[in-house]
Amino acid sequence: MIARTPAEAFLAGVMVAQPVALGLVKLLAIAWCALAACGDNGNADTDDRQGGDTTVDDRTIDAFSHPAANLTVDQRAVFQAGRGPFDFHWEIPQLGPLFNNDSCFGCHGGNGRGLSLIGNGALLSQALIRISLPVGTPDVPGGDVPAPGFGLQLQDHATVGLPEVIVTQTWIEHTESYGDGERVMLREPRVDPLLPDGSFITADVRMSYRQAPGVFGLGLLEAVPDATIAALADPDDSDGDGISGRVNMVWDSERQTTVLGRFGHKATVATLREQTAAAFANDIGLSNKLFPEPDGMRDVADAQFEQTLFFVSTIAVPAAAPQDAAARRGRALFDDFGCASCHVPTLVTGDHAIPQLAHQTIHPYTDLLLHDVGDLLTDARRDFLADGVEWRTPPLWGLGVVQTVAPDATFLHDGRARTIAEAILWHGGEARPSREAFRLATKQARDALIGFLQTL
């Protein structure tokens, strides 16, 4: 087992970066302390405290906007300082020259999911296209093979001249039926990137279209020990239950070694530190301390980077809603249908550089493993050890307020599912028995399961 070094500890006394003023930060931090005090976090082991002691009691449009409830006043000041560069709309000369969006918040509105929005004249994209070649020499051990002239990600916007590609997005629909005859229309996206001259990208380039996931609760997921995740893996299905989750082993650019991955749609990033740095560099075109310019210069100041990292590490998880009788039945069906085999309800965090994230009993409903979810969801592209049909189990906490925070938000890695029920119907592979149990259930049972999921 490879030991995982936690993210770097917050450096006390770091200067607050512009554009947020320290005085305002302190006032907001004190106000947030009052908000946190309204919640009862002394019952952290119950299922409604989804983030343990970090949980906040807010299921409104602001549900994903709060700092962890157990942060100190000084930590809340750093949290607000990090919100600045996260929300800021970057401009020339820092922005680009190639980019997908001009801010983190632009893809993670309300710190929730982005929209399945790219191309078709969109001023900014909330989704992106990852690319690679099927054979060749990767930039890092075990990694993906970059496409010459493009790298591993297409940028569809530019500050000067033309972007790398012009993208057209369309939707393909088909009908699915429940066992009782009810019919539902499912859709899937098709994205067609063309070079600015109208020509096609070479046929051997593999593409994967992905929308932005939510960014709350990430520090807690980082604090889950590698050993816990590895213990949940069963790559050869040795217990015969049809579930064969496995870890993705990925390259850590800071430690220069292969480690267990946990972030991203395919668990291709090991730490929030690298996830944050890569998003700055690839999505917005901002050099930073992990990915500087060749001469060492960087667009994101080191203090801003550390504050942003602290911000994304400590965004609180909202409390689950109370369950009525139907939702309690849905919780039982969640187990009966086999959903909990991958969406593991409860994990316990280990050590972390931010003490408030350590040793918390949390309820994220994920195992952070790769699972085969069938050919209908494949991107036919390798991502470190992940095959095309394999995706990391997405956490379900906060699921019930995703469309409260962003009414147009959708589900699955590319936003094809407009409802939770549609997302379930797209499941295949290891999840096919669970999908079929749901599809063939009575409408009352289906509604009960969805009712439970909407309490998360």
Summary of the structure (lengths in Angstrom):
residues: 456
radius of gyration: 21.4
end to end distance: 32.5
largest distance: 64.7
contacts: 1556
relative contact order: 0.17
helix: 31%
strand: 17%
